[in-house]
């Protein structure tokens, strides 16, 4: 009975010295996305979502204006703007580094 208790106490005392050094320092976990650091995972995920949305808007605007300037009708302009939005969203999503 005494030996398991001694073993448990000795392991309990030894455990803080076994933990990794980075865990003992108490530094917060930082999340990185596109060269910027965020304190929480939620902030980092919002930045990823914004990048995808901005890419979609930029793709739609650029493709739509380009088609309109080249003389496309309304249907062609809408179709190309939709394809540009999809391409822009994929480009915005592909720039994800880590989060």
mmCIF file of the C-alpha atoms, coordinates in Angstrom:
data_MODEL
# 
_entry.id   MODEL 
# 
loop_
_atom_site.group_PDB 
_atom_site.id 
_atom_site.type_symbol 
_atom_site.label_atom_id 
_atom_site.label_alt_id 
_atom_site.label_comp_id 
_atom_site.label_asym_id 
_atom_site.label_entity_id 
_atom_site.label_seq_id 
_atom_site.pdbx_PDB_ins_code 
_atom_site.Cartn_x 
_atom_site.Cartn_y 
_atom_site.Cartn_z 
_atom_site.occupancy 
_atom_site.B_iso_or_equiv 
_atom_site.pdbx_formal_charge 
_atom_site.auth_seq_id 
_atom_site.auth_comp_id 
_atom_site.auth_asym_id 
_atom_site.auth_atom_id 
_atom_site.pdbx_PDB_model_num 
ATOM 1  C CA . UNK A 1 1  ? 0.000   0.000  0.000   1.00 0.00 ? 1  UNK A CA 1 
ATOM 2  C CA . UNK A 1 2  ? 2.812   2.359  0.828   1.00 0.00 ? 2  UNK A CA 1 
ATOM 3  C CA . UNK A 1 3  ? 4.812   1.718  -2.353  1.00 0.00 ? 3  UNK A CA 1 
ATOM 4  C CA . UNK A 1 4  ? 2.094   2.833  -4.834  1.00 0.00 ? 4  UNK A CA 1 
ATOM 5  C CA . UNK A 1 5  ? 1.513   5.965  -2.767  1.00 0.00 ? 5  UNK A CA 1 
ATOM 6  C CA . UNK A 1 6  ? 5.229   6.806  -2.774  1.00 0.00 ? 6  UNK A CA 1 
ATOM 7  C CA . UNK A 1 7  ? 5.367   6.174  -6.508  1.00 0.00 ? 7  UNK A CA 1 
ATOM 8  C CA . UNK A 1 8  ? 2.383   8.470  -7.152  1.00 0.00 ? 8  UNK A CA 1 
ATOM 9  C CA . UNK A 1 9  ? 3.867   11.252 -5.005  1.00 0.00 ? 9  UNK A CA 1 
ATOM 10 C CA . UNK A 1 10 ? 7.277   11.008 -6.665  1.00 0.00 ? 10 UNK A CA 1 
ATOM 11 C CA . UNK A 1 11 ? 5.710   11.110 -10.139 1.00 0.00 ? 11 UNK A CA 1 
ATOM 12 C CA . UNK A 1 12 ? 3.569   14.069 -9.118  1.00 0.00 ? 12 UNK A CA 1 
ATOM 13 C CA . UNK A 1 13 ? 6.628   15.981 -7.956  1.00 0.00 ? 13 UNK A CA 1 
ATOM 14 C CA . UNK A 1 14 ? 8.618   15.062 -11.034 1.00 0.00 ? 14 UNK A CA 1 
ATOM 15 C CA . UNK A 1 15 ? 5.880   15.962 -13.560 1.00 0.00 ? 15 UNK A CA 1 
ATOM 16 C CA . UNK A 1 16 ? 6.505   19.764 -13.669 1.00 0.00 ? 16 UNK A CA 1 
ATOM 17 C CA . UNK A 1 17 ? 10.142  19.177 -14.586 1.00 0.00 ? 17 UNK A CA 1 
ATOM 18 C CA . UNK A 1 18 ? 9.130   16.859 -17.447 1.00 0.00 ? 18 UNK A CA 1 
ATOM 19 C CA . UNK A 1 19 ? 6.762   19.299 -19.203 1.00 0.00 ? 19 UNK A CA 1 
ATOM 20 C CA . UNK A 1 20 ? 8.157   20.991 -22.306 1.00 0.00 ? 20 UNK A CA 1 
ATOM 21 C CA . UNK A 1 21 ? 9.897   24.316 -21.912 1.00 0.00 ? 21 UNK A CA 1 
ATOM 22 C CA . UNK A 1 22 ? 7.444   26.197 -24.147 1.00 0.00 ? 22 UNK A CA 1 
ATOM 23 C CA . UNK A 1 23 ? 4.525   25.053 -21.988 1.00 0.00 ? 23 UNK A CA 1 
ATOM 24 C CA . UNK A 1 24 ? 6.190   26.346 -18.833 1.00 0.00 ? 24 UNK A CA 1 
ATOM 25 C CA . UNK A 1 25 ? 6.822   29.830 -20.212 1.00 0.00 ? 25 UNK A CA 1 
ATOM 26 C CA . UNK A 1 26 ? 3.124   30.696 -20.346 1.00 0.00 ? 26 UNK A CA 1 
ATOM 27 C CA . UNK A 1 27 ? 3.275   32.419 -23.725 1.00 0.00 ? 27 UNK A CA 1 
ATOM 28 C CA . UNK A 1 28 ? -0.053  32.532 -25.588 1.00 0.00 ? 28 UNK A CA 1 
ATOM 29 C CA . UNK A 1 29 ? -0.556  30.573 -28.794 1.00 0.00 ? 29 UNK A CA 1 
ATOM 30 C CA . UNK A 1 30 ? -0.377  32.837 -31.828 1.00 0.00 ? 30 UNK A CA 1 
ATOM 31 C CA . UNK A 1 31 ? -2.065  31.983 -35.120 1.00 0.00 ? 31 UNK A CA 1 
ATOM 32 C CA . UNK A 1 32 ? -0.540  33.213 -38.360 1.00 0.00 ? 32 UNK A CA 1 
ATOM 33 C CA . UNK A 1 33 ? -2.229  34.020 -41.652 1.00 0.00 ? 33 UNK A CA 1 
ATOM 34 C CA . UNK A 1 34 ? -0.679  35.928 -44.566 1.00 0.00 ? 34 UNK A CA 1 
ATOM 35 C CA . UNK A 1 35 ? 2.179   37.210 -42.431 1.00 0.00 ? 35 UNK A CA 1 
ATOM 36 C CA . UNK A 1 36 ? -0.056  38.606 -39.677 1.00 0.00 ? 36 UNK A CA 1 
ATOM 37 C CA . UNK A 1 37 ? -0.395  37.109 -36.226 1.00 0.00 ? 37 UNK A CA 1 
ATOM 38 C CA . UNK A 1 38 ? -3.676  36.732 -34.347 1.00 0.00 ? 38 UNK A CA 1 
ATOM 39 C CA . UNK A 1 39 ? -4.245  35.977 -30.680 1.00 0.00 ? 39 UNK A CA 1 
ATOM 40 C CA . UNK A 1 40 ? -7.237  33.689 -31.139 1.00 0.00 ? 40 UNK A CA 1 
ATOM 41 C CA . UNK A 1 41 ? -8.261  31.082 -33.651 1.00 0.00 ? 41 UNK A CA 1 
ATOM 42 C CA . UNK A 1 42 ? -11.550 32.930 -34.243 1.00 0.00 ? 42 UNK A CA 1 
ATOM 43 C CA . UNK A 1 43 ? -9.707  36.094 -35.342 1.00 0.00 ? 43 UNK A CA 1 
ATOM 44 C CA . UNK A 1 44 ? -7.555  34.067 -37.712 1.00 0.00 ? 44 UNK A CA 1 
ATOM 45 C CA . UNK A 1 45 ? -10.559 32.300 -39.232 1.00 0.00 ? 45 UNK A CA 1 
ATOM 46 C CA . UNK A 1 46 ? -12.336 35.644 -39.718 1.00 0.00 ? 46 UNK A CA 1 
ATOM 47 C CA . UNK A 1 47 ? -9.290  36.883 -41.629 1.00 0.00 ? 47 UNK A CA 1 
ATOM 48 C CA . UNK A 1 48 ? -9.421  33.794 -43.858 1.00 0.00 ? 48 UNK A CA 1 
ATOM 49 C CA . UNK A 1 49 ? -13.122 34.291 -44.513 1.00 0.00 ? 49 UNK A CA 1 
ATOM 50 C CA . UNK A 1 50 ? -12.593 37.966 -45.347 1.00 0.00 ? 50 UNK A CA 1 
ATOM 51 C CA . UNK A 1 51 ? -9.840  37.056 -47.814 1.00 0.00 ? 51 UNK A CA 1 
ATOM 52 C CA . UNK A 1 52 ? -12.155 34.654 -49.633 1.00 0.00 ? 52 UNK A CA 1 
ATOM 53 C CA . UNK A 1 53 ? -14.973 37.222 -49.744 1.00 0.00 ? 53 UNK A CA 1 
ATOM 54 C CA . UNK A 1 54 ? -12.678 39.983 -50.989 1.00 0.00 ? 54 UNK A CA 1 
ATOM 55 C CA . UNK A 1 55 ? -11.319 37.665 -53.679 1.00 0.00 ? 55 UNK A CA 1 
ATOM 56 C CA . UNK A 1 56 ? -14.837 36.830 -54.842 1.00 0.00 ? 56 UNK A CA 1 
ATOM 57 C CA . UNK A 1 57 ? -15.883 40.485 -55.022 1.00 0.00 ? 57 UNK A CA 1 
ATOM 58 C CA . UNK A 1 58 ? -12.697 41.518 -56.803 1.00 0.00 ? 58 UNK A CA 1 
ATOM 59 C CA . UNK A 1 59 ? -13.003 38.680 -59.317 1.00 0.00 ? 59 UNK A CA 1 
ATOM 60 C CA . UNK A 1 60 ? -16.628 39.507 -60.073 1.00 0.00 ? 60 UNK A CA 1 
ATOM 61 C CA . UNK A 1 61 ? -15.969 43.224 -60.508 1.00 0.00 ? 61 UNK A CA 1 
ATOM 62 C CA . UNK A 1 62 ? -12.880 42.798 -62.672 1.00 0.00 ? 62 UNK A CA 1 
ATOM 63 C CA . UNK A 1 63 ? -14.456 40.150 -64.917 1.00 0.00 ? 63 UNK A CA 1 
ATOM 64 C CA . UNK A 1 64 ? -17.766 42.019 -65.188 1.00 0.00 ? 64 UNK A CA 1 
ATOM 65 C CA . UNK A 1 65 ? -16.185 45.347 -66.059 1.00 0.00 ? 65 UNK A CA 1 
ATOM 66 C CA . UNK A 1 66 ? -13.822 43.697 -68.516 1.00 0.00 ? 66 UNK A CA 1 
ATOM 67 C CA . UNK A 1 67 ? -16.661 41.958 -70.326 1.00 0.00 ? 67 UNK A CA 1 
ATOM 68 C CA . UNK A 1 68 ? -18.794 45.102 -70.383 1.00 0.00 ? 68 UNK A CA 1 
ATOM 69 C CA . UNK A 1 69 ? -15.919 47.130 -71.827 1.00 0.00 ? 69 UNK A CA 1 
ATOM 70 C CA . UNK A 1 70 ? -15.314 44.520 -74.511 1.00 0.00 ? 70 UNK A CA 1 
ATOM 71 C CA . UNK A 1 71 ? -18.930 44.833 -75.647 1.00 0.00 ? 71 UNK A CA 1 
ATOM 72 C CA . UNK A 1 72 ? -20.610 41.828 -74.083 1.00 0.00 ? 72 UNK A CA 1 
ATOM 73 C CA . UNK A 1 73 ? -24.346 41.810 -73.516 1.00 0.00 ? 73 UNK A CA 1 
ATOM 74 C CA . UNK A 1 74 ? -25.967 41.515 -70.072 1.00 0.00 ? 74 UNK A CA 1 
ATOM 75 C CA . UNK A 1 75 ? -26.081 37.708 -70.090 1.00 0.00 ? 75 UNK A CA 1 
ATOM 76 C CA . UNK A 1 76 ? -22.446 37.334 -71.071 1.00 0.00 ? 76 UNK A CA 1 
ATOM 77 C CA . UNK A 1 77 ? -21.398 39.941 -68.511 1.00 0.00 ? 77 UNK A CA 1 
ATOM 78 C CA . UNK A 1 78 ? -23.296 38.174 -65.718 1.00 0.00 ? 78 UNK A CA 1 
ATOM 79 C CA . UNK A 1 79 ? -21.887 34.782 -66.705 1.00 0.00 ? 79 UNK A CA 1 
ATOM 80 C CA . UNK A 1 80 ? -18.307 36.009 -66.843 1.00 0.00 ? 80 UNK A CA 1 
ATOM 81 C CA . UNK A 1 81 ? -18.731 37.947 -63.579 1.00 0.00 ? 81 UNK A CA 1 
ATOM 82 C CA . UNK A 1 82 ? -19.934 34.758 -61.884 1.00 0.00 ? 82 UNK A CA 1 
ATOM 83 C CA . UNK A 1 83 ? -16.957 32.833 -63.194 1.00 0.00 ? 83 UNK A CA 1 
ATOM 84 C CA . UNK A 1 84 ? -14.682 35.654 -62.060 1.00 0.00 ? 84 UNK A CA 1 
ATOM 85 C CA . UNK A 1 85 ? -16.221 35.548 -58.589 1.00 0.00 ? 85 UNK A CA 1 
ATOM 86 C CA . UNK A 1 86 ? -15.600 31.819 -58.382 1.00 0.00 ? 86 UNK A CA 1 
ATOM 87 C CA . UNK A 1 87 ? -12.018 32.215 -59.579 1.00 0.00 ? 87 UNK A CA 1 
ATOM 88 C CA . UNK A 1 88 ? -11.392 35.096 -57.184 1.00 0.00 ? 88 UNK A CA 1 
ATOM 89 C CA . UNK A 1 89 ? -12.763 33.111 -54.249 1.00 0.00 ? 89 UNK A CA 1 
ATOM 90 C CA . UNK A 1 90 ? -10.514 30.159 -55.077 1.00 0.00 ? 90 UNK A CA 1 
ATOM 91 C CA . UNK A 1 91 ? -7.502  32.450 -55.355 1.00 0.00 ? 91 UNK A CA 1 
ATOM 92 C CA . UNK A 1 92 ? -8.394  34.045 -52.019 1.00 0.00 ? 92 UNK A CA 1 
ATOM 93 C CA . UNK A 1 93 ? -8.750  30.612 -50.460 1.00 0.00 ? 93 UNK A CA 1 
ATOM 94 C CA . UNK A 1 94 ? -5.485  29.366 -51.944 1.00 0.00 ? 94 UNK A CA 1 
ATOM 95 C CA . UNK A 1 95 ? -3.490  32.122 -50.257 1.00 0.00 ? 95 UNK A CA 1 
ATOM 96 C CA . UNK A 1 96 ? -4.158  30.497 -46.884 1.00 0.00 ? 96 UNK A CA 1 
ATOM 97 C CA . UNK A 1 97 ? -0.893  29.758 -45.133 1.00 0.00 ? 97 UNK A CA 1 
ATOM 98 C CA . UNK A 1 98 ? -1.806  28.503 -41.703 1.00 0.00 ? 98 UNK A CA 1 
ATOM 99 C CA . UNK A 1 99 ? -4.541  29.054 -39.203 1.00 0.00 ? 99 UNK A CA 1 
# 
